Amino acid sequence: MKIEFIRILFDFGLLVLIWMVQLIIYPSFIFYEKADLIKWHQVYVKRISYVVIPLLFGQLLISLWQIYAFVSIYTIGSFALIVCAWISTFTQFVPMHNQISSTKFDTKLLQHLVHRNWLRTALWSSVFIWTALEVFIRA
């Protein structure tokens, strides 16, 4: 199996995931009562990690391997987008999720979660589109 095919699978998985988070999961947080969201959030974070972590690390490792195997605008550019998505995740979203888990949140934080997530949605959408174009141009 070609590495490009595996890469596009990881990129597509993250594309679907981020759009589900953006359009369904994060907006639904606003509809929970605070106590219920706190309970659900603990379950959600644990369960979503089983999906997110393999996709994130798979995409990152393949991207690093592609840079090592063939340096190009595509490999460097897609890696840069992935790094930006990671930075956004760990500097913005992990702290916001920590606030929810520690019960220190309000409706404004939940709205920021949805609003700010458009950046990650754009980043992972761009990564997928760029990979798809690269795969189909090379084919």
Beta strands, then each sheet from edge to edge (+ up, - down):
end
